[in-house]
Amino acid sequence: MGPRPIPPRAFGRHRLGSGGDIMMQTTRIRLRPLEREDLPRYVAWFSDPEVRQYLARYLPLSMVGEEKWFEEMLTRPEDERPLAVDLHAGEGAWRHIGGAGHHNIDWRNHSAEVGIAIGEKSLWNQGLGTEVMETLLRHGFETLNLHRIFLRVFAANRRAQRTYEKAGFVLEGRMRQAEFREGAYQDVLLYSVLRDEWRSRAAAKAR
Ligand SMILES: CC(C)(COP(=O)(O)OP(=O)(O)OC[C@H]1O[C@@H](n2cnc3c(N)ncnc32)[C@H](O)[C@@H]1OP(=O)(O)O)[C@@H](O)C(=O)NCCC(=O)NCCS
């Protein structure tokens, strides 16, 4: 028998409408499958160099490119599809503010990479990124049965590093001059969380 499950705190799973989409939710945010209607917002967010600055996607998006990407994305297994991040806007209303998800899932080693972008810049530094990451971790460990969740982040992206550290990620290493951006090779940091670390932390927080 495995360790005692950790009770969820302000965390729920909801089955939506007739589509049967399962989502993860806290009091402030929810993660849900992407819809075609979401695409124009990604085009708008990624047209801003400040939002794109530290993302793998270094060129602006086009609507036609997004539509092609969306069709390809639907052919991936459901667990590996990116999710939309919504912010609770009161009275049962939600506002789409960004994207997040697990990718590069290695089912034999139970390892996956996570990524996040809050497209609405006015909402940065309000704890939402940390909340999204915590939700992704819970989903990764409790639903996808992952053992290790990792991410890569530009060394210059201090806001993101602080976010990941607050969510429990541990610095694992530095890939020196791994990415070429803005005329120079940039270091990229590797962070990870192991399931046992996450469990201990979640249990301590629940006490
Ligand atoms: C990175 C990102 C997800 C963080 O989300 P967020 O909602 O702003 O994060 P949070 O508010 O939960 O935490 C941000 C923390 O960084 C801190 N911070 C902000 N700027 C900082 C800086 N220059 N140096 C150090 N810390 C900084 C904030 O003060 C806050 O910490 P605190 O709660 O201790 O005060 C979001 O800013 C984003 O999507 N950025 C654009 C895309 C991106 O960079 N994605 C990550 C790619 S790896």
The ligand as a Tripos MOL2 file, in Angstrom:
@<TRIPOS>MOLECULE
LIG
   48    50     1     0     0
SMALL
NO_CHARGES

@<TRIPOS>ATOM
      1 C1          6.9200   33.5590  -14.9570 C.3       1 LIG1
      2 C2          5.4440   33.6870  -14.6140 C.3       1 LIG1
      3 C3          4.7160   32.3970  -14.9440 C.3       1 LIG1
      4 C4          5.3010   33.9730  -13.1210 C.3       1 LIG1
      5 O1          3.9500   34.1330  -12.7980 O.3       1 LIG1
      6 P1          3.5240   35.2000  -11.6920 P.3       1 LIG1
      7 O2          2.0600   35.0710  -11.5120 O.co2     1 LIG1
      8 O3          4.0690   36.5270  -12.0660 O.co2     1 LIG1
      9 O4          4.3040   34.5860  -10.4270 O.3       1 LIG1
     10 P2          4.0470   34.8090   -8.8650 P.3       1 LIG1
     11 O5          3.3410   36.1060   -8.6420 O.co2     1 LIG1
     12 O6          3.4150   33.5730   -8.3310 O.co2     1 LIG1
     13 O7          5.5350   34.8760   -8.2930 O.3       1 LIG1
     14 C5          6.4570   35.8080   -8.8040 C.3       1 LIG1
     15 C6          7.5450   36.0500   -7.7900 C.3       1 LIG1
     16 O8          8.7020   36.5730   -8.4470 O.3       1 LIG1
     17 C7          9.0860   37.7560   -7.7890 C.3       1 LIG1
     18 N1          9.7710   38.5740   -8.7750 N.ar      1 LIG1
     19 C8          9.2520   39.3630   -9.7300 C.ar      1 LIG1
     20 N2         10.2310   39.9350  -10.4610 N.ar      1 LIG1
     21 C9         11.4090   39.4900   -9.9300 C.ar      1 LIG1
     22 C10        12.7770   39.7150  -10.2280 C.ar      1 LIG1
     23 N3         13.1430   40.5220  -11.2330 N.pl3     1 LIG1
     24 N4         13.7200   39.0890   -9.4710 N.ar      1 LIG1
     25 C11        13.3550   38.2620   -8.4610 C.ar      1 LIG1
     26 N5         12.0620   38.0160   -8.1270 N.ar      1 LIG1
     27 C12        11.1150   38.6200   -8.8570 C.ar      1 LIG1
     28 C13         7.7950   38.3330   -7.2610 C.3       1 LIG1
     29 O9          8.0220   39.3010   -6.2700 O.3       1 LIG1
     30 C14         7.1510   37.0590   -6.7260 C.3       1 LIG1
     31 O10         7.7490   36.6160   -5.5310 O.3       1 LIG1
     32 P3          7.1180   36.9350   -4.0650 P.3       1 LIG1
     33 O11         5.7560   36.3110   -4.0590 O.co2     1 LIG1
     34 O12         8.0630   36.3070   -3.1140 O.co2     1 LIG1
     35 O13         7.0340   38.4190   -3.9330 O.co2     1 LIG1
     36 C15         4.7730   34.8670  -15.4080 C.3       1 LIG1
     37 O14         5.3850   36.0650  -14.9970 O.3       1 LIG1
     38 C16         4.8850   34.7140  -16.8970 C.2       1 LIG1
     39 O15         4.0920   33.9770  -17.4810 O.2       1 LIG1
     40 N6          5.8800   35.3760  -17.5500 N.am      1 LIG1
     41 C17         6.0380   35.3500  -19.0230 C.3       1 LIG1
     42 C18         6.3470   33.9640  -19.5730 C.3       1 LIG1
     43 C19         7.4570   33.2510  -18.8230 C.2       1 LIG1
     44 O16         8.4990   33.8080  -18.5120 O.2       1 LIG1
     45 N7          7.1770   31.9620  -18.5430 N.am      1 LIG1
     46 C20         8.1470   31.1030  -17.8500 C.3       1 LIG1
     47 C21         9.0620   30.4620  -18.8140 C.3       1 LIG1
     48 S1         10.1990   29.3620  -18.0010 S.3       1 LIG1
@<TRIPOS>BOND
     1     1     2 1
     2     2     3 1
     3     2     4 1
     4     2    36 1
     5     4     5 1
     6     5     6 1
     7     6     7 2
     8     6     8 1
     9     6     9 1
    10     9    10 1
    11    10    11 2
    12    10    12 1
    13    10    13 1
    14    13    14 1
    15    14    15 1
    16    15    16 1
    17    15    30 1
    18    16    17 1
    19    17    18 1
    20    17    28 1
    21    18    19 ar
    22    18    27 ar
    23    19    20 ar
    24    20    21 ar
    25    21    22 ar
    26    21    27 ar
    27    22    23 1
    28    22    24 ar
    29    24    25 ar
    30    25    26 ar
    31    26    27 ar
    32    28    29 1
    33    28    30 1
    34    30    31 1
    35    31    32 1
    36    32    33 2
    37    32    34 1
    38    32    35 1
    39    36    37 1
    40    36    38 1
    41    38    39 2
    42    38    40 1
    43    40    41 1
    44    41    42 1
    45    42    43 1
    46    43    44 2
    47    43    45 1
    48    45    46 1
    49    46    47 1
    50    47    48 1
@<TRIPOS>SUBSTRUCTURE
     1 LIG1         1 GROUP 0 **** ****
